[in-house]
Amino acid sequence: MGEFSLWHWVVVAGLALLLFGPKKLPELGKGLAEGIKGFKDGLKDTPPPVASTPTEKKTPDA
């Protein structure tokens, strides 16, 4: 029950075609691909998490 066969994917593709139409599907796919690409690029740009290390207290020089 947890596995998808080829026929399951054919039914899903057919329903998507009926719901959105042949003109809208390429636009939806392009938008989804751009969103995924933007998400991956955003993950690459984030700095690695900083490990918490004890810091020395700096006293002002008087």
VEXBA-331047 format. One line per 4 residues: number of its first residue (from 1); their letters; for each residue x, y, z of C-alpha. Coordinates in steps of 0.5 Angstrom, whole numbers. Example, Ala and Ser with C-alpha at 12.3 -4.5 7.8 and 13.67 -1.06 7.14 Angstrom:
! residues 2
1 = as = 25/-9/16 ~ 27/-2/14
! end
This chain:
! residues 62
1 = mgef = 0/0/0 ~ 6/5/1 ~ 9/4/-6 ~ 7/7/-12
5 = slwh = 7/3/-18 ~ 7/6/-25 ~ 0/6/-26 ~ -1/11/-20
9 = wvvv = 4/16/-23 ~ 0/15/-29 ~ -7/17/-26 ~ -4/23/-22
13 = agla = -1/26/-28 ~ -8/25/-32 ~ -11/28/-26 ~ -6/34/-26
17 = lllf = -7/35/-34 ~ -15/35/-33 ~ -14/40/-27 ~ -9/45/-30
21 = gpkk = -10/44/-37 ~ -4/43/-42 ~ -2/50/-43 ~ -1/51/-35
25 = lpel = 3/45/-33 ~ 9/48/-36 ~ 9/54/-33 ~ 7/50/-26
29 = gkgl = 13/46/-27 ~ 18/52/-29 ~ 16/56/-23 ~ 17/49/-18
33 = aegi = 24/48/-21 ~ 26/56/-20 ~ 23/55/-13 ~ 27/49/-11
37 = kgfk = 33/52/-15 ~ 32/58/-10 ~ 32/54/-4 ~ 38/50/-6
41 = dglk = 42/57/-7 ~ 39/60/-1 ~ 42/54/3 ~ 49/55/0
45 = dtpp = 49/62/2 ~ 48/61/9 ~ 54/61/14 ~ 55/54/18
49 = pvas = 53/54/25 ~ 58/57/30 ~ 60/53/36 ~ 58/56/43
53 = tpte = 65/57/46 ~ 67/60/52 ~ 69/67/51 ~ 74/71/55
57 = kktp = 71/78/58 ~ 74/84/55 ~ 75/89/60 ~ 76/96/58
61 = da = 83/99/58 ~ 84/104/63
! end
